[in-house]
Structures are given as structure tokens and as C-alpha cells.
Amino acid sequence: MHKINLRYLRKKYPEFVYESFNWSAKSGDLSANFLFLTGDREFCPEISICGIDKKQIKKIGEEAISNFVFHLGLAEMPSYWKAVCAPKIVVNAGYLDKTQIKFWQDLFKRGMGQFFFENKLPFIVPEFEINFKRPRKYPCPLVQKFSSRILAPMGGGKDSLVTAELLRKARQKTMLFALNPNESLARVCAAAGGPCATVFRQIDPRLAVMKKEGFLNGHTPFSSLLSFYSVAIAALFDCGRIAISQERSSNEGNVKYLKKEINHQYSKSFDFEKKFQAYSKKYLAENVDYFSILRPLYELQIAMLFSRYPEYFPKFISCNKPFTTKNRQNKNIGWCGECPKCLSVFVMLYPFVAEKQAIKIFSKNFFENKKLLPLMAQLLGEGEAKPFECVGTFAETRAAFYLSLVAAKKEGRDLPALLQVFEKKFLPKYGDMKSKSGKLLLLWNKNHCLSEKFEATLRAGLDDFCRHFLPDVDNSV
């Protein structure tokens, strides 16, 4: 199967139209659908927000809900637009001012970078044409105040569980949020405790058909979609704050392409967090605060904190394989042990839980798999690009392998294959890794949106662990 070339697509599909959206509240759910048109194709994705009653609808008003649903449609657009890369996006479903258009164009350019890179396309920033006929002040952001309850989106991995524990330690009333929960995610949410808002999202199956026909396909900024869902859920369930679980590591890009940095995790980055925070307050809900509670920390530091909660070890999973459409309902899918995410999480956690516990969590010792040697090199920064997954930075991955090497030697057994290669081939390049690793575990990124209370809670947790793990290092964080 050959991909259809861009010149043909732009000629046959000059416009991608966000035609309309509809929503209704029936049987305890708020259901919505969207209509996208392009050339001879149309898409009708659907969503369902569970546990919505008439009181919630009345409290925030139908106009506000329409504004939220309209924006959810905008957030869904990249998943369908990518198939044809139309040069123009026509919005008939609602109104966008110049500031909003700039936000969406920036998201298409930076959030779709991996898509452009992998398909060898130029950076395409679609022109927006707004045909909505309502007054220019529409839509107005929701201005009412909400309770102090915090909404915590859950992804099934260690990061969101550390967030849940930090909120518990800070004695915050919390509500969880899960999108399309499968068996693994439902298990994690149950372990974290507390009420959970659930959303089911149905991708139009015609998109998969077009993929088989050779239309374009690739990565879209999924975390930006979650951000828009989170604000809508927060308003509907009376939560005045949203604590996402995105870390410092997401700020590092993967590769340079056409003189620009491509970042698989752009919509998890601090740059996007700030831009979305400003957009949300101006156009969605003025009094809903959106911030990442883990932003000051690297992935390795979060793994260190997570190691203090062994009750979650049998339940969490960060491998993406169980969350694919094909495997979503398969209860037996666990850590695949073959992808960048699996190896990255394994090496991040290994130094803090010891080999026996690591094998119990992941079912195998991934360091023994020689087939993972090329992947190890990529994660260390020794390949052409960092893997396009949510993995740690080069610096912290090197520290994680060094700390794993130290931990493995303490076990007194023969070193597994990957650690042997790391010690002989890569470690000599990196200098004094004992000092570098100790310092990295103590680092604190000042670029964050945490309140003083949450900053103090996170610092206390980091300081407490470092006192235990690094007794010979100055642990003032």
C-alpha cells in the first residue's frame, strides 16, 4: 500500500470543515457528536460523559456546555484533518477570534511535528475561516466559581498515581477522571480511590478505512485533547482545580527536522501548559485552575517517589500496548517488554526497587534481552533520534542506567546483557556519573505553576526520599 501524496490531497481536499456538533443529556449521560466534512468524506465521532444529571446542566447552563462541546470538537479535529492535510479549516460550528485561531494554528504546527516528520511533510499550518453567524462575543467563558475540589486525570501509569498520593498527603478533596478506561486503567483508578468521572470516546471507523486506502496517518497531540476534556469535566463536577501529571522531562524534544525541534510530548510540555492555561481561563472557565503538580521533577525523580508505594506495583502500567483499540478489551495484555516505554520505565524504577521486585512487576528482567540493545542506545542519546514515546531525557536515562548498574552490582550476580554493554561501551563517555546522578535526583525546575502549598508538599516528598537514598549527598532541594 502506497501513501497518497500531499499534492493530490491538497488539490482534492482543499478544505476541512467543522460543520456542526450536537449534544443531549439522557439516562444520566451527556452525549455529543461532531460532524467533520472534507471533499467526498465525512466523519462523525461521538463522546459520552457519564454521570451527568439535570442539576449539573442547569448549574452551568446550556450555553456553557455548548461552548465546552464545541471546543471538544476543535480538539478532535487533528485526528481527522491529518488524513488529508487540507490547507484550509472552515469552522461553521462556532466562533473563534484571532487569538484563538493563533492558539490552534500553533498547536497544529508544534503538536503535529512528529506527524510531519514521519510522513516527510513540510510544517503545515492551516488557514482558518470562521463562518459562524452569532455575535462576536460568543462564546463567553464560564465565570462562576467552583469548589476547591481537584480533578486528577488518570493515565494508568506511575505519574498519575504519584499525583493522587501527593493530593492525599496535602489533604485535598479529589475527583479522578478516566478517558476510555480499560481493565488496567479501571484497576488503577480503583486503587487510587475516590470518585471517578468517566468519558467514552468513539473514533469514527471511517478513519481506519482511509488509513488502509493510503491516506496520511500519524501522531496527534493527544494530551491537548485530554486538557480540553479535563476543563469540561471539572466544570460539570464542580472542581475548581485540575492537577495534571506532566513532568519536566516532556520539555525535551526528540529530533531536529527542517531546522525545528520535534517533540513527541509537546502537548505535555510546560510551553503548552502555559498557553492552554491562558486559553482556558479566557475562553472556557475563568475560575478553573489548570496546572501540573509534577512539573518541577524529572521522570527519574517521579519513579523514585513512586517506589515508596508498593501497593500500586501490581496495578500500574505505562506500556501503550494494552491501550490500543485492538487490545483494549484484552485483560491479559501487560508490559510488552519490547517498546521504548517498557524499557524506559523499567530502568527508571529498577534502582529503587531491586531486581527481585522489578522482575515481579514487569514479569521479566528487560536488561537480559539483547534485542533491546538498539533501543537502549536510542534512549541514551546514542541514536539518530530519541524514541517517539513519553520517555525520559537523555541525561536522566544515563543516570538511571548508571544507578541500575550500581544496584545490580550490589545484588552480587552476573550483570545482565544491557548493563554489561552500558558499563563497557557507554559509561566511559559520560564522566563522573556518581556525582551527576546524585545531583540530578536533587534538581528542581523553577518553571512551574504550583501554589506554595503544593510546592512544599512535593519538595518534602523529594527531600525525604533523597535523605534515605542519598545519605552522602547534600539533599537540600
N, C-alpha and C positions, 0 to 999 in steps of 0.2 A: 504494500500500500504506500503510495506516494502522497506527501502533503500537498495540498493545493497552494499555489504560490500567491504571494501577497498582492502582486499587480492584478491578478484575476479577481481576487477577493474584493479589493478596493473598488474595482470597476462594477462588479455585480452587486456588491453590498455597500453602497456609498453612505448609508445611514443606519444607525442602530437606534430604534425608537423605544423609549419607555412610555408606553401608551397609557396604561392605567393600573390602578390597584383597587381591590375591594376587600372589606373586612366585615366580619359579623361575630357576634358573641352568642353562642348557643351551647347548651348542655355543659356549661362550665368551662368552655374553652373559647379563646379568641382566635378565630381562624382568618387567614388572609391569603390572597393570591395576587400575582402580578402578571401583567401582560407585556412582553417584550416582542418587538417586531423588527425583522431585518430582511429586506428582499422578499424571497418566497418562503421565509422561515418565521415561525413564531414559537415563543417559549412561555409556559405558564407555571412557574414554580409556586409552591404552596408552603405555608408555615402554620403551625398551631401552637399557641401559648396556653398551657394547661392551667386550670385552677383560677379562672377569671370569672367573677360574678358581676351583677349589675351595679353593685355598690362601688366597685373599683372603677367601672366605666363612668359612672356618674361623677365620681370624685375628681377625676382628672379631665373629664369632658371629651366628647366625641371629636372635636376639632384637634385636640392634642393627640388623641390616638391616631387620627388620620395623618397627622404630621409624623408621628413615630413610624407608622406603617409605610408612608411614602419614603422615608429615609431608609427603611429596611430594604425597600425595592432598589434604591440607589446603591446600597451596599452589596446587593446581589448582582448588580449589572456586570462587574468584571468577569464573573464566571461564564457569562453568555457572550459578552462582547468579544472575548478573546478568540472565539471561533472564527470570526470574520475580520476583526480589527478595522471596523468601519471608521473612516476619517472624521465622521460627524456623529454626535449623540444628540438626538432630538428628545426633549423632555416635554411630553404632553400631560403628564400625570400630576405635576405640581410646579411650584415656583422656586427658582434659585437666583440669588443675586450674584454680583460679580465676585464677592469674597467667597461665597460657597463654590462657585464654579472653579475658582483658583484652587480651593482645597481639593476638589475632586480631580482636577487635572494633575495636581501634584501627586495624589495617591495613585493615579493610573501610571504616571511616569516612574515613580520610585517604588511603588508596591508591586508593579508588574515587571520589574527589572529582570528577574530570573526568567520569566516567560520570554522576554525579548532576547535574552542571551541564549537560551536553549534552542530557540527557533531561528537564531541568527537574523533577527529583525532589527531595524532601527528603533530608537525610542519613539513610540507613537503617543502623542498627546492629542486626544480627540477634541475637536471643536464642539462646544455645547451651544445648542439652540433651544431657547425656552419659549414654548408656545402656550403656556398656561395663562388663562384669561382672568384669574382672580386678582384683587388689588395687590400692589407691590409689597405691602406689609405682610402678606401671607407667605410662609407660615410664621406665626408668633411662637416664641419659646414658652414653655410652661413656667410660670413664675411662682406657683405655690410652693410652700415649704414642706419638707418631709421629715420623718422621724430620724433619729440618729442611727438606726439600724444600718448595717453594712451588707451590701451584696458582694459575695465572693464567687466569681465564676470558677468552675472546677473543670480541669482538663484530664484528670486521671493520673497525673504524674506527681512527682515529689514536690514540685514548686507550689502547686495549689494547696497541697496538704500542709506544707510549712506555713503558708499564709493562714490557713484555718487555725493552726496551732498558735500562731502569733496573735491572731484576733482573740482567741480564747484566753491567752495569757494576759492580754490587755483588757479582758473582761468586757468585750464588745458584743452586743447583741447582733447576731449574724444570720444571714439567709444565704444559702448556696444557690447556684444557678448551673444547670447542665443542659447542653445542647445535644440532641440525638443520643441520649445515654444508652450505651450497650451494657452488656453484663459487667464488664470491667469498671466502667465509669459509675454505674449504679452502686457497685460494691464499694468504691472509694467514697462516694457521697454518703453512703450509709455509715461508713467508718468515721467520717469526719463529723457526723451528727448534725442535728438542727434541721429546720425546714428547707426544702429544696424546690425552687421553681424550675419547671421543665419546658423546653421548647423542642418541637419536632419540625425539622426542615426537610422538605422533599424537593430534590433537584429534578427538573423536567427531564424525563428519559430520552427526549429527542436530542439532548446534548450529547449523550453517549453514542447515539446513532451517527451524528455528524462527525464524531471523532473517528469512527470506523470508516466513514466516507472520505477521510483525508483532510478534514478541516483542522484548523490550528487548535492546539491544546497545550496546557501547561499550568504552572503555578500561579495562583492569585493570592492577594493579601487577606487570608482567612481571618487573621486576628482583628483586622479592621471591622469585618462583619460582626465578630463577637462583641466588639466595642459598642456598636450601634444597638445590638440586641440587649446588651447589659443596661444601657440607659433606659430603654423602653421597659425592661423588666423592673428596674429599680423604681421607676415612677409608678408602675402598676401595683407593686407590692410595698409601697411606702418605705423605700430605703433612700436615705439622704446621701449615702456614700457608696462608691464602688471600689473595692480593693482588688485590683488585678495582680497577677503573679508573674511579672516580666522583669528580667534581671539585666544587670549591666552588660552581660555577655552579648546580648542581642544587638548592641550598638556596632559590633564589628562586622564588616562586610565579608563577602566570600571571594570575589574576584573583580578585576577591572575589565570593563567592556566598553568600547567606544569612548574611552577616557573618563568613564563614570564608574563609581563603585556600585556593584550589585550586592544587595543584602537580602538573603532569603528571609530574614527576620525583620524587614523594615517596619512592618506594622506592629512589631513588638518593641521597637526602639524608643528611646527617650524623645527623639525628634518627633515621632508620630504621636507619642503620648501627650506632648505639649500642644501640638496642633489640634489633636482631637479634643483635648480638654477645653481649649478656647472655642472650638466649633460647637461643642455640646452645650456649653453654657449660653452661647449666643443664639443658637437655633433649635435646641432640643429641650433642655430643662435647666433653667438658671440656677437652681439650688441643689443640683445633684453633683457632688464632687467625685471626680474620677482620678485615680492615682494608682501607681504600682507600689506595693508595700515592700517589694524585694529589689527595687531599682538600685540601691547602693551596693549590692553584692554580685559577685561572680557566681556562675553555675557551680563551681567547686565549693564555694563557701556555703551555698544553699544545700548541697549534698552533705556537707559536714553537719549542718544543723539538722537535716533530715535523719541522719544516722542516730539521733537521740530518740527517735520514735519507732522502735522495732515493731510495735503493734501494727504499723502500716506496711511492713515489708512484704507480707503475703498478698497484699491487695493492690498496691500501686503498679502502674505500668506506663512507660513512656514510649515504647515501640509503637509506630504508627500502623503496623500491620493489622491489629485487631479492630482498628477504626475505619478501615476501608469499607466501601459499600459491599464488596464481595464477602468480607469476613465478619461483618458487624454482628451477625446473629450466631456466630460460632463460639460457643462457650469454651472450647478447648484451645483457642489461639492465645498464646502467651508471648514471651520475648522470643523473637525470631533468631536472635544471635548472629545475624548476618548484615544488619543495616548500620549506618553511622550512628543512629540514635542509641541502639543497643550497646555498641562498644563505648560510646561516649559516657552514657550513664553508668556502665559497669566500672570504667576506670575512675570516674568521679567518686563513686561510692566505696570502691574496694579499700582504699587506705583507712577508712574509718570503721569498717565492719569486720575485717579479717576475712581470710579466704573461705573458711567453712561457711560463714554466714552469707557471703557473696554467692557461693555456689547454690546455697539453699534458695536464695531469692531468684536467681536467674536460671537455675537448673543445670548450668554448665559453667566451667571456667573459660570465659571467652579468650583469655590470654593464651590458651592452649591451641587455639585454632589458627594454623599458619595461613589459611586463606584470608585472614583479616589483616595480614601484613600491609598490603597496599592501602587499606582503609586507615590503618594506624598512621601511616606516613602522611596521608592527607590531613588527618586530624591534627597532626603535629606541625603542619605547615610546610611539609617537605614535598607536596604535590603541586599540581598546577593551580588548584583552587581548593578552598575549604568545602567539604560536602554541603550540598544544599539541604540541610536539615537544621533543626534547632539544637545546635551543639555548642560547646564551649569555645572560647577564644584559643588561639594558638598558645599563648603564654600560659593559660591555666591548664590546658591539656598537657603541656610539657610538665607542669608542676604535678598534675595528677598521676602521670606515668612515673615520675620520679618517686612520689610518695608511695605509689603502689609497689615499686621496686623495693623500697625500704621495708615496707610491710611484709612483702613476700620473703625477703631475706630473714626477717625475724621469725618467720614460720619454720625456718631451718630445712626446707625442702628444696629440691632441684627447681630452678627457675623455669616457668613455662616459656614457650617459644617467643611470644611477643615481647616479654620482658627481657629475654636474652638479647634479642635484636636491639631493643631500645638501649640497653646498657652498653653494648659494643659499638653500635653504629651511630646512634643519635645523641646519647648523653654527653659524649665528649665535646660536642658542638655548643652546648648550652651553658657552659660555665658553672659557677657555683650554685647548683640547683637547691642545695640545702638552704642557703640564705634566701634565694629567690622564692622558693616555695613557702617558707615561713612568712616572708613579707607579704606575699600575695594573699595568704589566708587572713591577714590583718587589714587589708586595704578597704577603704571606704570611699565610695563615689559620692561627691557632694552634689552632683547633678540629679536631683530627685524632687518629688513633690510631697514628701512626707510631713505630717504635722510633728510637732515636738514630742508628743506622746508616743507616736508610732516609731519615731526615730530612736527614742530612748529604749523602747521595747526591743527593737531589732539590734541595737548596739549591745544591750545587756545579754541577749542570747548569743551573739557572736563572741563577746568578751568572755562569757562563762565557758564556752567550749574551748576557746583558744588557751585559757588558763589550764585546762585539762590536757589538751593535745600538744601544746607548745610551751611546756613549763620553762624552757630555757630561752624563750623569746619575749621581748618586751611586748605585752599584749594590750597596750593602751590603744583602743580603737575609737 
